[in-house]
Amino acid sequence: MVLADSLYGESSSFISTLDKFGLPWMLAIRSNHGVWMSR
């Protein structure tokens, strides 16, 4: 499990790398950061 603060949580390249290696993750984002939720 990878846990990270908003510096990494708002980085799409970091998230895609975690997904590439199949790592579970929980990342923080700022309250005013917009996101698209997948279905």
PDB file of all heavy atoms in Angstrom:
ATOM      1  N   MET A   1       0.849  -1.166   0.000  1.00  0.00           N
ATOM      2  CA  MET A   1       0.000   0.000   0.000  1.00  0.00           C
ATOM      3  C   MET A   1       0.896   1.230   0.000  1.00  0.00           C
ATOM      4  O   MET A   1       1.789   1.348   0.827  1.00  0.00           O
ATOM      5  CB  MET A   1      -0.903  -0.017   1.233  1.00  0.00           C
ATOM      6  CG  MET A   1      -1.668   1.265   1.487  1.00  0.00           C
ATOM      7  SD  MET A   1      -2.885   1.721   0.275  1.00  0.00           S
ATOM      8  CE  MET A   1      -4.246   0.695   0.728  1.00  0.00           C
ATOM      9  N   VAL A   2       0.641   2.117  -0.932  1.00  0.00           N
ATOM     10  CA  VAL A   2       1.385   3.375  -1.026  1.00  0.00           C
ATOM     11  C   VAL A   2       0.498   4.487  -0.485  1.00  0.00           C
ATOM     12  O   VAL A   2      -0.641   4.640  -0.918  1.00  0.00           O
ATOM     13  CB  VAL A   2       1.776   3.684  -2.486  1.00  0.00           C
ATOM     14  CG1 VAL A   2       2.469   5.034  -2.581  1.00  0.00           C
ATOM     15  CG2 VAL A   2       2.658   2.579  -3.051  1.00  0.00           C
ATOM     16  N   LEU A   3       1.011   5.239   0.468  1.00  0.00           N
ATOM     17  CA  LEU A   3       0.321   6.401   1.024  1.00  0.00           C
ATOM     18  C   LEU A   3       1.150   7.628   0.697  1.00  0.00           C
ATOM     19  O   LEU A   3       2.367   7.608   0.857  1.00  0.00           O
ATOM     20  CB  LEU A   3       0.162   6.269   2.537  1.00  0.00           C
ATOM     21  CG  LEU A   3      -0.548   5.020   3.039  1.00  0.00           C
ATOM     22  CD1 LEU A   3      -0.468   4.959   4.561  1.00  0.00           C
ATOM     23  CD2 LEU A   3      -1.977   4.982   2.567  1.00  0.00           C
ATOM     24  N   ALA A   4       0.501   8.704   0.240  1.00  0.00           N
ATOM     25  CA  ALA A   4       1.268   9.898  -0.134  1.00  0.00           C
ATOM     26  C   ALA A   4       0.452  11.156   0.122  1.00  0.00           C
ATOM     27  O   ALA A   4      -0.780  11.126   0.165  1.00  0.00           O
ATOM     28  CB  ALA A   4       1.669   9.828  -1.598  1.00  0.00           C
ATOM     29  N   ASP A   5       1.155  12.272   0.255  1.00  0.00           N
ATOM     30  CA  ASP A   5       0.498  13.552   0.474  1.00  0.00           C
ATOM     31  C   ASP A   5       0.021  14.149  -0.853  1.00  0.00           C
ATOM     32  O   ASP A   5       0.154  13.537  -1.913  1.00  0.00           O
ATOM     33  CB  ASP A   5       1.424  14.508   1.216  1.00  0.00           C
ATOM     34  CG  ASP A   5       2.680  14.857   0.436  1.00  0.00           C
ATOM     35  OD1 ASP A   5       2.761  14.554  -0.767  1.00  0.00           O
ATOM     36  OD2 ASP A   5       3.585  15.458   1.043  1.00  0.00           O
ATOM     37  N   SER A   6      -0.527  15.354  -0.799  1.00  0.00           N
ATOM     38  CA  SER A   6      -1.118  15.965  -1.988  1.00  0.00           C
ATOM     39  C   SER A   6      -0.103  16.316  -3.074  1.00  0.00           C
ATOM     40  O   SER A   6      -0.474  16.450  -4.240  1.00  0.00           O
ATOM     41  CB  SER A   6      -1.920  17.210  -1.609  1.00  0.00           C
ATOM     42  OG  SER A   6      -1.087  18.187  -1.029  1.00  0.00           O
ATOM     43  N   LEU A   7       1.161  16.452  -2.729  1.00  0.00           N
ATOM     44  CA  LEU A   7       2.168  16.713  -3.757  1.00  0.00           C
ATOM     45  C   LEU A   7       2.178  15.577  -4.779  1.00  0.00           C
ATOM     46  O   LEU A   7       2.231  15.806  -5.986  1.00  0.00           O
ATOM     47  CB  LEU A   7       3.551  16.861  -3.121  1.00  0.00           C
ATOM     48  CG  LEU A   7       4.707  17.103  -4.091  1.00  0.00           C
ATOM     49  CD1 LEU A   7       4.552  18.454  -4.778  1.00  0.00           C
ATOM     50  CD2 LEU A   7       6.026  17.028  -3.364  1.00  0.00           C
ATOM     51  N   TYR A   8       2.093  14.339  -4.315  1.00  0.00           N
ATOM     52  CA  TYR A   8       2.056  13.179  -5.197  1.00  0.00           C
ATOM     53  C   TYR A   8       0.632  12.837  -5.617  1.00  0.00           C
ATOM     54  O   TYR A   8       0.410  12.335  -6.712  1.00  0.00           O
ATOM     55  CB  TYR A   8       2.692  11.969  -4.507  1.00  0.00           C
ATOM     56  CG  TYR A   8       4.166  12.145  -4.275  1.00  0.00           C
ATOM     57  CD1 TYR A   8       4.644  12.478  -3.019  1.00  0.00           C
ATOM     58  CD2 TYR A   8       5.073  11.987  -5.312  1.00  0.00           C
ATOM     59  CE1 TYR A   8       6.003  12.651  -2.799  1.00  0.00           C
ATOM     60  CE2 TYR A   8       6.424  12.165  -5.099  1.00  0.00           C
ATOM     61  CZ  TYR A   8       6.882  12.494  -3.836  1.00  0.00           C
ATOM     62  OH  TYR A   8       8.220  12.666  -3.628  1.00  0.00           O
ATOM     63  N   GLY A   9      -0.340  13.109  -4.741  1.00  0.00           N
ATOM     64  CA  GLY A   9      -1.730  12.774  -5.023  1.00  0.00           C
ATOM     65  C   GLY A   9      -2.312  13.509  -6.203  1.00  0.00           C
ATOM     66  O   GLY A   9      -3.279  13.058  -6.808  1.00  0.00           O
ATOM     67  N   GLU A  10      -1.729  14.636  -6.556  1.00  0.00           N
ATOM     68  CA  GLU A  10      -2.209  15.425  -7.688  1.00  0.00           C
ATOM     69  C   GLU A  10      -1.339  15.240  -8.928  1.00  0.00           C
ATOM     70  O   GLU A  10      -1.475  15.970  -9.898  1.00  0.00           O
ATOM     71  CB  GLU A  10      -2.305  16.888  -7.277  1.00  0.00           C
ATOM     72  CG  GLU A  10      -3.306  17.090  -6.155  1.00  0.00           C
ATOM     73  CD  GLU A  10      -3.354  18.490  -5.604  1.00  0.00           C
ATOM     74  OE1 GLU A  10      -2.704  19.380  -6.179  1.00  0.00           O
ATOM     75  OE2 GLU A  10      -4.040  18.701  -4.596  1.00  0.00           O
ATOM     76  N   SER A  11      -0.483  14.245  -8.911  1.00  0.00           N
ATOM     77  CA  SER A  11       0.413  13.975 -10.027  1.00  0.00           C
ATOM     78  C   SER A  11      -0.083  12.765 -10.818  1.00  0.00           C
ATOM     79  O   SER A  11       0.022  11.632 -10.364  1.00  0.00           O
ATOM     80  CB  SER A  11       1.829  13.694  -9.511  1.00  0.00           C
ATOM     81  OG  SER A  11       2.640  13.203 -10.548  1.00  0.00           O
ATOM     82  N   SER A  12      -0.638  13.013 -12.002  1.00  0.00           N
ATOM     83  CA  SER A  12      -1.178  11.907 -12.806  1.00  0.00           C
ATOM     84  C   SER A  12      -0.088  10.931 -13.236  1.00  0.00           C
ATOM     85  O   SER A  12      -0.352   9.734 -13.351  1.00  0.00           O
ATOM     86  CB  SER A  12      -1.933  12.440 -14.017  1.00  0.00           C
ATOM     87  OG  SER A  12      -1.080  13.202 -14.840  1.00  0.00           O
ATOM     88  N   SER A  13       1.130  11.402 -13.449  1.00  0.00           N
ATOM     89  CA  SER A  13       2.202  10.486 -13.842  1.00  0.00           C
ATOM     90  C   SER A  13       2.580   9.557 -12.689  1.00  0.00           C
ATOM     91  O   SER A  13       2.883   8.378 -12.898  1.00  0.00           O
ATOM     92  CB  SER A  13       3.429  11.248 -14.338  1.00  0.00           C
ATOM     93  OG  SER A  13       3.955  12.069 -13.322  1.00  0.00           O
ATOM     94  N   PHE A  14       2.530  10.057 -11.463  1.00  0.00           N
ATOM     95  CA  PHE A  14       2.813   9.220 -10.298  1.00  0.00           C
ATOM     96  C   PHE A  14       1.731   8.153 -10.145  1.00  0.00           C
ATOM     97  O   PHE A  14       2.026   6.980  -9.922  1.00  0.00           O
ATOM     98  CB  PHE A  14       2.898  10.088  -9.036  1.00  0.00           C
ATOM     99  CG  PHE A  14       3.224   9.328  -7.785  1.00  0.00           C
ATOM    100  CD1 PHE A  14       4.494   8.812  -7.581  1.00  0.00           C
ATOM    101  CD2 PHE A  14       2.263   9.129  -6.806  1.00  0.00           C
ATOM    102  CE1 PHE A  14       4.805   8.103  -6.419  1.00  0.00           C
ATOM    103  CE2 PHE A  14       2.567   8.426  -5.643  1.00  0.00           C
ATOM    104  CZ  PHE A  14       3.843   7.911  -5.458  1.00  0.00           C
ATOM    105  N   ILE A  15       0.483   8.551 -10.276  1.00  0.00           N
ATOM    106  CA  ILE A  15      -0.637   7.617 -10.156  1.00  0.00           C
ATOM    107  C   ILE A  15      -0.582   6.558 -11.246  1.00  0.00           C
ATOM    108  O   ILE A  15      -0.779   5.373 -10.980  1.00  0.00           O
ATOM    109  CB  ILE A  15      -1.973   8.375 -10.185  1.00  0.00           C
ATOM    110  CG1 ILE A  15      -2.078   9.277  -8.957  1.00  0.00           C
ATOM    111  CG2 ILE A  15      -3.150   7.407 -10.245  1.00  0.00           C
ATOM    112  CD1 ILE A  15      -3.228  10.264  -9.011  1.00  0.00           C
ATOM    113  N   SER A  16      -0.286   6.954 -12.469  1.00  0.00           N
ATOM    114  CA  SER A  16      -0.223   5.970 -13.556  1.00  0.00           C
ATOM    115  C   SER A  16       0.928   4.984 -13.350  1.00  0.00           C
ATOM    116  O   SER A  16       0.810   3.807 -13.703  1.00  0.00           O
ATOM    117  CB  SER A  16      -0.116   6.656 -14.921  1.00  0.00           C
ATOM    118  OG  SER A  16       1.070   7.397 -15.026  1.00  0.00           O
ATOM    119  N   THR A  17       2.021   5.434 -12.749  1.00  0.00           N
ATOM    120  CA  THR A  17       3.132   4.527 -12.449  1.00  0.00           C
ATOM    121  C   THR A  17       2.731   3.510 -11.379  1.00  0.00           C
ATOM    122  O   THR A  17       3.042   2.328 -11.492  1.00  0.00           O
ATOM    123  CB  THR A  17       4.380   5.315 -11.988  1.00  0.00           C
ATOM    124  OG1 THR A  17       4.755   6.224 -13.023  1.00  0.00           O
ATOM    125  CG2 THR A  17       5.533   4.391 -11.669  1.00  0.00           C
ATOM    126  N   LEU A  18       2.013   3.954 -10.368  1.00  0.00           N
ATOM    127  CA  LEU A  18       1.527   3.027  -9.343  1.00  0.00           C
ATOM    128  C   LEU A  18       0.593   1.989  -9.963  1.00  0.00           C
ATOM    129  O   LEU A  18       0.688   0.795  -9.662  1.00  0.00           O
ATOM    130  CB  LEU A  18       0.803   3.787  -8.232  1.00  0.00           C
ATOM    131  CG  LEU A  18       1.635   4.748  -7.391  1.00  0.00           C
ATOM    132  CD1 LEU A  18       0.739   5.498  -6.418  1.00  0.00           C
ATOM    133  CD2 LEU A  18       2.757   4.030  -6.672  1.00  0.00           C
ATOM    134  N   ASP A  19      -0.299   2.451 -10.835  1.00  0.00           N
ATOM    135  CA  ASP A  19      -1.220   1.534 -11.515  1.00  0.00           C
ATOM    136  C   ASP A  19      -0.469   0.559 -12.420  1.00  0.00           C
ATOM    137  O   ASP A  19      -0.818  -0.613 -12.493  1.00  0.00           O
ATOM    138  CB  ASP A  19      -2.249   2.315 -12.325  1.00  0.00           C
ATOM    139  CG  ASP A  19      -3.287   2.998 -11.457  1.00  0.00           C
ATOM    140  OD1 ASP A  19      -3.454   2.594 -10.285  1.00  0.00           O
ATOM    141  OD2 ASP A  19      -3.930   3.941 -11.962  1.00  0.00           O
ATOM    142  N   LYS A  20       0.553   1.047 -13.089  1.00  0.00           N
ATOM    143  CA  LYS A  20       1.356   0.205 -13.990  1.00  0.00           C
ATOM    144  C   LYS A  20       1.958  -0.986 -13.243  1.00  0.00           C
ATOM    145  O   LYS A  20       1.991  -2.099 -13.762  1.00  0.00           O
ATOM    146  CB  LYS A  20       2.474   1.047 -14.614  1.00  0.00           C
ATOM    147  CG  LYS A  20       3.434   0.286 -15.481  1.00  0.00           C
ATOM    148  CD  LYS A  20       4.528   1.206 -16.005  1.00  0.00           C
ATOM    149  CE  LYS A  20       5.620   0.435 -16.677  1.00  0.00           C
ATOM    150  NZ  LYS A  20       6.713   1.310 -17.099  1.00  0.00           N
ATOM    151  N   PHE A  21       2.398  -0.753 -12.011  1.00  0.00           N
ATOM    152  CA  PHE A  21       3.003  -1.813 -11.214  1.00  0.00           C
ATOM    153  C   PHE A  21       1.990  -2.554 -10.342  1.00  0.00           C
ATOM    154  O   PHE A  21       2.357  -3.426  -9.565  1.00  0.00           O
ATOM    155  CB  PHE A  21       4.139  -1.253 -10.359  1.00  0.00           C
ATOM    156  CG  PHE A  21       5.339  -0.856 -11.163  1.00  0.00           C
ATOM    157  CD1 PHE A  21       5.641   0.476 -11.366  1.00  0.00           C
ATOM    158  CD2 PHE A  21       6.164  -1.820 -11.729  1.00  0.00           C
ATOM    159  CE1 PHE A  21       6.745   0.853 -12.119  1.00  0.00           C
ATOM    160  CE2 PHE A  21       7.272  -1.458 -12.481  1.00  0.00           C
ATOM    161  CZ  PHE A  21       7.561  -0.120 -12.687  1.00  0.00           C
ATOM    162  N   GLY A  22       0.718  -2.194 -10.470  1.00  0.00           N
ATOM    163  CA  GLY A  22      -0.338  -2.883  -9.734  1.00  0.00           C
ATOM    164  C   GLY A  22      -0.309  -2.650  -8.240  1.00  0.00           C
ATOM    165  O   GLY A  22      -0.764  -3.498  -7.476  1.00  0.00           O
ATOM    166  N   LEU A  23       0.216  -1.513  -7.831  1.00  0.00           N
ATOM    167  CA  LEU A  23       0.309  -1.205  -6.402  1.00  0.00           C
ATOM    168  C   LEU A  23      -0.973  -0.537  -5.906  1.00  0.00           C
ATOM    169  O   LEU A  23      -1.487   0.386  -6.551  1.00  0.00           O
ATOM    170  CB  LEU A  23       1.490  -0.269  -6.139  1.00  0.00           C
ATOM    171  CG  LEU A  23       2.865  -0.835  -6.476  1.00  0.00           C
ATOM    172  CD1 LEU A  23       3.917   0.258  -6.409  1.00  0.00           C
ATOM    173  CD2 LEU A  23       3.200  -1.968  -5.530  1.00  0.00           C
ATOM    174  N   PRO A  24      -1.512  -0.978  -4.786  1.00  0.00           N
ATOM    175  CA  PRO A  24      -2.666  -0.269  -4.208  1.00  0.00           C
ATOM    176  C   PRO A  24      -2.191   1.062  -3.633  1.00  0.00           C
ATOM    177  O   PRO A  24      -1.078   1.163  -3.126  1.00  0.00           O
ATOM    178  CB  PRO A  24      -3.150  -1.211  -3.119  1.00  0.00           C
ATOM    179  CG  PRO A  24      -1.959  -2.014  -2.746  1.00  0.00           C
ATOM    180  CD  PRO A  24      -1.110  -2.132  -3.985  1.00  0.00           C
ATOM    181  N   TRP A  25      -3.028   2.085  -3.721  1.00  0.00           N
ATOM    182  CA  TRP A  25      -2.608   3.396  -3.242  1.00  0.00           C
ATOM    183  C   TRP A  25      -3.756   4.178  -2.631  1.00  0.00           C
ATOM    184  O   TRP A  25      -4.921   3.961  -2.941  1.00  0.00           O
ATOM    185  CB  TRP A  25      -1.971   4.208  -4.359  1.00  0.00           C
ATOM    186  CG  TRP A  25      -2.732   4.265  -5.651  1.00  0.00           C
ATOM    187  CD1 TRP A  25      -2.557   3.453  -6.735  1.00  0.00           C
ATOM    188  CD2 TRP A  25      -3.769   5.188  -6.016  1.00  0.00           C
ATOM    189  NE1 TRP A  25      -3.432   3.808  -7.743  1.00  0.00           N
ATOM    190  CE2 TRP A  25      -4.186   4.874  -7.324  1.00  0.00           C
ATOM    191  CE3 TRP A  25      -4.388   6.234  -5.366  1.00  0.00           C
ATOM    192  CZ2 TRP A  25      -5.189   5.576  -7.988  1.00  0.00           C
ATOM    193  CZ3 TRP A  25      -5.396   6.934  -6.022  1.00  0.00           C
ATOM    194  CH2 TRP A  25      -5.771   6.605  -7.325  1.00  0.00           C
ATOM    195  N   MET A  26      -3.390   5.095  -1.742  1.00  0.00           N
ATOM    196  CA  MET A  26      -4.307   6.071  -1.165  1.00  0.00           C
ATOM    197  C   MET A  26      -3.528   7.382  -1.099  1.00  0.00           C
ATOM    198  O   MET A  26      -2.505   7.462  -0.411  1.00  0.00           O
ATOM    199  CB  MET A  26      -4.761   5.655   0.230  1.00  0.00           C
ATOM    200  CG  MET A  26      -5.794   6.590   0.808  1.00  0.00           C
ATOM    201  SD  MET A  26      -6.378   6.083   2.423  1.00  0.00           S
ATOM    202  CE  MET A  26      -7.198   4.560   1.999  1.00  0.00           C
ATOM    203  N   LEU A  27      -4.006   8.371  -1.848  1.00  0.00           N
ATOM    204  CA  LEU A  27      -3.278   9.624  -1.976  1.00  0.00           C
ATOM    205  C   LEU A  27      -4.157  10.795  -1.564  1.00  0.00           C
ATOM    206  O   LEU A  27      -5.344  10.826  -1.872  1.00  0.00           O
ATOM    207  CB  LEU A  27      -2.829   9.821  -3.428  1.00  0.00           C
ATOM    208  CG  LEU A  27      -2.075   8.653  -4.062  1.00  0.00           C
ATOM    209  CD1 LEU A  27      -1.832   8.921  -5.536  1.00  0.00           C
ATOM    210  CD2 LEU A  27      -0.780   8.391  -3.341  1.00  0.00           C
ATOM    211  N   ALA A  28      -3.565  11.759  -0.892  1.00  0.00           N
ATOM    212  CA  ALA A  28      -4.286  12.961  -0.476  1.00  0.00           C
ATOM    213  C   ALA A  28      -4.367  13.942  -1.639  1.00  0.00           C
ATOM    214  O   ALA A  28      -3.503  13.972  -2.515  1.00  0.00           O
ATOM    215  CB  ALA A  28      -3.565  13.614   0.696  1.00  0.00           C
ATOM    216  N   ILE A  29      -5.454  14.728  -1.667  1.00  0.00           N
ATOM    217  CA  ILE A  29      -5.572  15.851  -2.598  1.00  0.00           C
ATOM    218  C   ILE A  29      -6.074  17.054  -1.810  1.00  0.00           C
ATOM    219  O   ILE A  29      -6.692  16.912  -0.758  1.00  0.00           O
ATOM    220  CB  ILE A  29      -6.514  15.556  -3.784  1.00  0.00           C
ATOM    221  CG1 ILE A  29      -7.919  15.203  -3.295  1.00  0.00           C
ATOM    222  CG2 ILE A  29      -5.947  14.457  -4.671  1.00  0.00           C
ATOM    223  CD1 ILE A  29      -8.943  15.116  -4.396  1.00  0.00           C
ATOM    224  N   ARG A  30      -5.807  18.234  -2.332  1.00  0.00           N
ATOM    225  CA  ARG A  30      -6.301  19.452  -1.683  1.00  0.00           C
ATOM    226  C   ARG A  30      -7.821  19.527  -1.843  1.00  0.00           C
ATOM    227  O   ARG A  30      -8.381  18.975  -2.790  1.00  0.00           O
ATOM    228  CB  ARG A  30      -5.669  20.688  -2.314  1.00  0.00           C
ATOM    229  CG  ARG A  30      -4.171  20.791  -2.058  1.00  0.00           C
ATOM    230  CD  ARG A  30      -3.572  21.945  -2.826  1.00  0.00           C
ATOM    231  NE  ARG A  30      -3.605  21.559  -4.244  1.00  0.00           N
ATOM    232  CZ  ARG A  30      -3.657  22.410  -5.250  1.00  0.00           C
ATOM    233  NH1 ARG A  30      -3.698  23.698  -5.027  1.00  0.00           N
ATOM    234  NH2 ARG A  30      -3.692  21.992  -6.488  1.00  0.00           N
ATOM    235  N   SER A  31      -8.489  20.198  -0.963  1.00  0.00           N
ATOM    236  CA  SER A  31      -9.957  20.286  -0.991  1.00  0.00           C
ATOM    237  C   SER A  31     -10.471  21.025  -2.226  1.00  0.00           C
ATOM    238  O   SER A  31     -11.600  20.812  -2.650  1.00  0.00           O
ATOM    239  CB  SER A  31     -10.481  20.958   0.266  1.00  0.00           C
ATOM    240  OG  SER A  31     -10.008  22.285   0.349  1.00  0.00           O
ATOM    241  N   ASN A  32      -9.646  21.868  -2.836  1.00  0.00           N
ATOM    242  CA  ASN A  32     -10.087  22.609  -4.013  1.00  0.00           C
ATOM    243  C   ASN A  32      -9.556  22.008  -5.322  1.00  0.00           C
ATOM    244  O   ASN A  32      -9.634  22.629  -6.366  1.00  0.00           O
ATOM    245  CB  ASN A  32      -9.671  24.078  -3.908  1.00  0.00           C
ATOM    246  CG  ASN A  32      -8.168  24.264  -3.886  1.00  0.00           C
ATOM    247  OD1 ASN A  32      -7.414  23.305  -3.758  1.00  0.00           O
ATOM    248  ND2 ASN A  32      -7.725  25.503  -3.986  1.00  0.00           N
ATOM    249  N   HIS A  33      -9.048  20.791  -5.264  1.00  0.00           N
ATOM    250  CA  HIS A  33      -8.517  20.122  -6.465  1.00  0.00           C
ATOM    251  C   HIS A  33      -9.640  19.348  -7.150  1.00  0.00           C
ATOM    252  O   HIS A  33     -10.320  18.546  -6.530  1.00  0.00           O
ATOM    253  CB  HIS A  33      -7.391  19.150  -6.074  1.00  0.00           C
ATOM    254  CG  HIS A  33      -6.751  18.469  -7.234  1.00  0.00           C
ATOM    255  ND1 HIS A  33      -5.800  19.089  -8.014  1.00  0.00           N
ATOM    256  CD2 HIS A  33      -6.927  17.237  -7.758  1.00  0.00           C
ATOM    257  CE1 HIS A  33      -5.422  18.252  -8.964  1.00  0.00           C
ATOM    258  NE2 HIS A  33      -6.102  17.119  -8.825  1.00  0.00           N
ATOM    259  N   GLY A  34      -9.856  19.596  -8.439  1.00  0.00           N
ATOM    260  CA  GLY A  34     -10.902  18.906  -9.185  1.00  0.00           C
ATOM    261  C   GLY A  34     -10.424  17.542  -9.656  1.00  0.00           C
ATOM    262  O   GLY A  34      -9.261  17.361  -9.990  1.00  0.00           O
ATOM    263  N   VAL A  35     -11.331  16.579  -9.640  1.00  0.00           N
ATOM    264  CA  VAL A  35     -11.002  15.223 -10.098  1.00  0.00           C
ATOM    265  C   VAL A  35     -12.161  14.663 -10.929  1.00  0.00           C
ATOM    266  O   VAL A  35     -13.305  15.080 -10.782  1.00  0.00           O
ATOM    267  CB  VAL A  35     -10.733  14.242  -8.934  1.00  0.00           C
ATOM    268  CG1 VAL A  35      -9.507  14.661  -8.155  1.00  0.00           C
ATOM    269  CG2 VAL A  35     -11.924  14.127  -8.029  1.00  0.00           C
ATOM    270  N   TRP A  36     -11.853  13.717 -11.815  1.00  0.00           N
ATOM    271  CA  TRP A  36     -12.868  12.964 -12.560  1.00  0.00           C
ATOM    272  C   TRP A  36     -12.917  11.566 -11.937  1.00  0.00           C
ATOM    273  O   TRP A  36     -11.904  10.906 -11.816  1.00  0.00           O
ATOM    274  CB  TRP A  36     -12.465  12.827 -14.031  1.00  0.00           C
ATOM    275  CG  TRP A  36     -12.634  14.102 -14.799  1.00  0.00           C
ATOM    276  CD1 TRP A  36     -11.672  15.033 -15.044  1.00  0.00           C
ATOM    277  CD2 TRP A  36     -13.824  14.583 -15.403  1.00  0.00           C
ATOM    278  NE1 TRP A  36     -12.194  16.073 -15.763  1.00  0.00           N
ATOM    279  CE2 TRP A  36     -13.521  15.820 -16.004  1.00  0.00           C
ATOM    280  CE3 TRP A  36     -15.117  14.090 -15.491  1.00  0.00           C
ATOM    281  CZ2 TRP A  36     -14.476  16.556 -16.691  1.00  0.00           C
ATOM    282  CZ3 TRP A  36     -16.062  14.840 -16.184  1.00  0.00           C
ATOM    283  CH2 TRP A  36     -15.729  16.067 -16.768  1.00  0.00           C
ATOM    284  N   MET A  37     -14.075  11.160 -11.518  1.00  0.00           N
ATOM    285  CA  MET A  37     -14.250   9.843 -10.929  1.00  0.00           C
ATOM    286  C   MET A  37     -14.592   8.835 -12.026  1.00  0.00           C
ATOM    287  O   MET A  37     -15.495   9.094 -12.831  1.00  0.00           O
ATOM    288  CB  MET A  37     -15.356   9.860  -9.876  1.00  0.00           C
ATOM    289  CG  MET A  37     -15.113  10.858  -8.753  1.00  0.00           C
ATOM    290  SD  MET A  37     -13.634  10.540  -7.813  1.00  0.00           S
ATOM    291  CE  MET A  37     -14.141   9.117  -6.911  1.00  0.00           C
ATOM    292  N   SER A  38     -13.898   7.723 -12.057  1.00  0.00           N
ATOM    293  CA  SER A  38     -14.216   6.693 -13.041  1.00  0.00           C
ATOM    294  C   SER A  38     -15.348   5.811 -12.510  1.00  0.00           C
ATOM    295  O   SER A  38     -15.570   5.724 -11.310  1.00  0.00           O
ATOM    296  CB  SER A  38     -12.979   5.833 -13.322  1.00  0.00           C
ATOM    297  OG  SER A  38     -12.572   5.200 -12.159  1.00  0.00           O
ATOM    298  N   ARG A  39     -16.062   5.175 -13.424  1.00  0.00           N
ATOM    299  CA  ARG A  39     -17.178   4.307 -13.017  1.00  0.00           C
ATOM    300  C   ARG A  39     -16.753   2.919 -12.757  1.00  0.00           C
ATOM    301  O   ARG A  39     -15.958   2.322 -13.221  1.00  0.00           O
ATOM    302  CB  ARG A  39     -18.237   4.291 -14.107  1.00  0.00           C
ATOM    303  CG  ARG A  39     -18.894   5.631 -14.235  1.00  0.00           C
ATOM    304  CD  ARG A  39     -19.966   5.540 -15.250  1.00  0.00           C
ATOM    305  NE  ARG A  39     -20.681   6.797 -15.308  1.00  0.00           N
ATOM    306  CZ  ARG A  39     -21.870   6.910 -15.808  1.00  0.00           C
ATOM    307  NH1 ARG A  39     -22.486   5.864 -16.281  1.00  0.00           N
ATOM    308  NH2 ARG A  39     -22.450   8.055 -15.841  1.00  0.00           N
TER     309      ARG A  39
END
